[in-house]
């Protein structure tokens, strides 16, 4: 959808902002541009809507060289989100969100209806917030209006320049989650500029790591963290890149252990005997549909009466995550609940447990897969253990 072909930008004073830039952004992909201040990432983004003109090379959008496009028309077909949304202070929230459709010639009623639809999509009730002015909103709410405005004319491309950089960390994390959920629905092609590596890792399908005006590495977040392409990238992502990689490595079925399980309606003493024979200290207790009911310890079940059922002795299962969750989330559940394992659910059904050892193996296998250029499923535990 977006292609940079040997693009350069040199300003009249001789400053080189971008040099020899070449990479592609696929349709529906969210690419984060990350690097220190002054490295050229915002210049790169602004060349897509011709707010900055390249001095060499070509920028293509949808297969067409934008150098020959009318700049105004081009910009109306590209969504643009900046810090605090860049809202017009004298216009209501609804009118702010309707700006681009009105400029594109839509009738006012149609534009306002579209704006109301988008406000609702970003979690702002148009009946409550539509008549307010930007000064009456929180920073996070203003940012949502900015996203709604950028999406109002349904552009195929969205440019986001440090969109969540001016809000506090708690709001920022919530906005990131909300935008990722929104992106899963609208599937825009997005260039997302940030100076925050953790944000780049969390948000991006791929990351462009900038040095001085050049892209030092362009790859998936997992590959950038697991196999930095240069010493510069390794220093930029930091010595704790293994911890950061937890955010982009998913819990897979192959990472799980299968503990002893019992049905909630089984006789408690029978299960206690089975656990003793297996040398197991606990069992996961499941309902009739395979859903987790809790867990029970062998020691407590041994004290049960003949008529007792396992479900009566089950404790609540505090630490659990869905299959496919980031390892970071699973690790956080273990720490929060001081648990030696976390239950993993596939939909409503119990899939297995992830232990600290399993988490470590999953991370090592992910790194090894990137180093070999294969999928995680192609790396067995023995090869990782022997490495």
Long-range contacts (C-beta under 8 A, 24 or more apart in sequence): 1-25, 1-26, 1-27, 1-28, 1-29, 1-61, 1-62, 1-156, 1-157, 1-189, 2-48, 2-59, 2-60, 2-61, 2-157, 2-189, 2-191, 3-58, 3-59, 3-60, 4-44, 4-57, 4-58, 4-59, 5-57, 5-58, 5-59, 5-60, 6-56, 6-57, 6-58, 7-44, 7-47, 7-54, 7-56, 7-57, 7-58, 7-59, 8-54, 8-55, 8-56, 8-57, 9-40, 9-43, 9-47, 9-52, 9-53, 9-54, 9-55, 10-55, 10-56, 16-213, 17-43, 17-213, 18-43, 18-44, 18-47, 18-54, 18-213, 18-214, 19-213, 19-214, 20-57, 20-214, 21-57, 21-214, 21-215, 22-57, 23-208, 23-215, 23-218, 25-189, 25-191, 25-206, 26-189, 27-156, 27-189, 28-187, 28-188, 28-189, 29-189, 29-190, 29-205, 29-206, 30-183, 30-188, 30-190, 30-192, 30-203, 30-204, 30-205, 31-190, 31-191, 31-192, 31-204, 31-205, 31-206, 31-207, 31-208, 32-192, 32-193, 32-194, 32-199, 32-200, 32-201, 32-203, 32-204, 32-206, 32-207, 32-208, 33-191, 33-192, 33-193, 33-194, 33-200, 33-208, 33-210, 34-193, 34-194, 34-195, 34-196, 34-197, 34-199, 34-200, 34-207, 34-208, 34-209, 34-210, 35-195, 35-209, 35-210, 35-211, 35-236, 36-195, 36-210, 37-195, 39-210, 39-211, 39-212, 39-213, 40-210, 40-212, 40-213, 40-214, 41-193, 41-208, 41-210, 42-161, 42-193, 44-191, 45-159, 45-161, 45-191, 45-193, 46-159, 48-78, 48-157, 48-159, 48-191, 49-74, 49-75, 49-78, 49-80, 49-159, 50-74, 50-75, 51-75, 61-157, 62-156, 76-100, 76-103, 76-104, 76-153, 77-153, 77-155, 77-156, 77-157, 78-155, 78-157, 78-158, 78-159, 79-150, 79-151, 79-153, 79-155, 79-157, 79-158, 79-159, 79-188, 80-150, 80-158, 80-159, 80-161, 81-143, 81-146, 81-147, 81-150, 81-158, 81-159, 81-160, 81-161, 81-163, 82-146, 82-160, 82-161, 82-162, 82-163, 83-161, 83-162, 83-163, 83-165, 83-166, 84-139, 84-142, 84-143, 84-146, 84-166, 85-134, 85-142, 85-143, 85-144, 85-145, 85-146, 85-147, 85-149, 86-146, 87-134, 87-142, 87-145, 87-146, 87-149, 88-134, 89-133, 89-134, 89-135, 90-133, 91-133, 92-130, 92-131, 92-132, 92-133, 93-119, 93-124, 93-126, 93-129, 93-130, 93-131, 93-132, 93-133, 93-134, 93-137, 93-145, 94-119, 94-126, 94-130, 94-131, 96-134, 96-145, 96-149, 97-145, 97-148, 97-149, 97-152, 98-149, 98-152, 99-149, 99-152, 100-149, 100-150, 100-152, 100-153, 101-152, 101-153, 104-153, 111-152, 114-152, 115-148, 115-149, 115-152, 118-148, 118-149, 118-151, 118-152, 119-144, 119-145, 119-148, 121-148, 121-151, 121-182, 121-185, 122-147, 122-148, 122-178, 122-182, 123-178, 124-148, 138-171, 139-166, 139-167, 139-168, 139-171, 140-167, 140-171, 140-174, 140-175, 143-167, 143-175, 144-175, 144-178, 147-179, 147-182, 151-186, 151-188, 155-188, 156-188, 156-189, 157-188, 157-189, 157-190, 157-191, 158-188, 158-189, 158-190, 158-191, 159-190, 159-191, 160-190, 160-191, 160-192, 160-193, 161-193, 162-193, 162-194, 162-195, 163-192, 164-199, 165-194, 165-195, 165-196, 172-199, 176-202, 176-203, 179-203, 197-236, 197-237, 197-238, 197-244, 198-244, 198-247, 201-225, 201-244, 201-247, 201-248, 202-247, 202-248, 209-233, 209-236, 209-237, 220-248, 221-245, 221-247, 221-248, 222-248, 222-249, 222-366, 222-370, 223-370, 226-366, 226-367, 226-370, 226-371, 227-367, 227-370, 227-371, 242-363, 242-367, 245-363, 245-366, 245-367, 246-326, 246-327, 246-328, 246-331, 246-363, 247-326, 247-327, 247-328, 248-326, 249-326, 249-327, 249-362, 249-363, 249-366, 250-324, 250-325, 250-326, 250-327, 251-321, 251-323, 251-324, 251-325, 251-326, 251-327, 251-330, 251-344, 251-354, 251-362, 252-323, 252-324, 252-362, 252-376, 252-377, 253-323, 253-346, 253-351, 253-352, 254-376, 254-377, 255-354, 255-358, 255-359, 255-361, 255-362, 256-344, 256-351, 256-352, 256-353, 256-354, 256-358, 257-341, 257-352, 257-353, 257-354, 257-355, 257-358, 258-352, 258-353, 259-283, 259-284, 259-341, 259-352, 259-353, 260-284, 261-285, 261-286, 261-350, 262-286, 262-296, 262-310, 263-287, 263-288, 263-310, 264-288, 264-293, 264-309, 264-310, 264-311, 264-314, 265-309, 265-310, 265-311, 266-309, 266-310, 267-306, 267-308, 267-309, 267-310, 268-296, 268-301, 268-304, 268-305, 268-308, 268-309, 268-310, 268-312, 268-313, 269-301, 269-302, 269-304, 269-305, 269-306, 269-308, 271-296, 271-301, 271-310, 272-298, 272-301, 272-302, 272-304, 275-301, 276-302, 283-310, 284-317, 284-343, 284-350, 284-353, 285-310, 285-311, 285-314, 286-350, 289-348, 289-349, 290-348, 290-349, 290-350, 291-348, 291-349, 291-350, 292-317, 292-320, 292-343, 292-345, 292-350, 295-343, 317-343, 319-343, 320-344, 320-345, 321-345, 321-354, 322-346, 323-351, 327-359, 327-362, 327-363, 330-354, 330-359, 331-359, 361-385
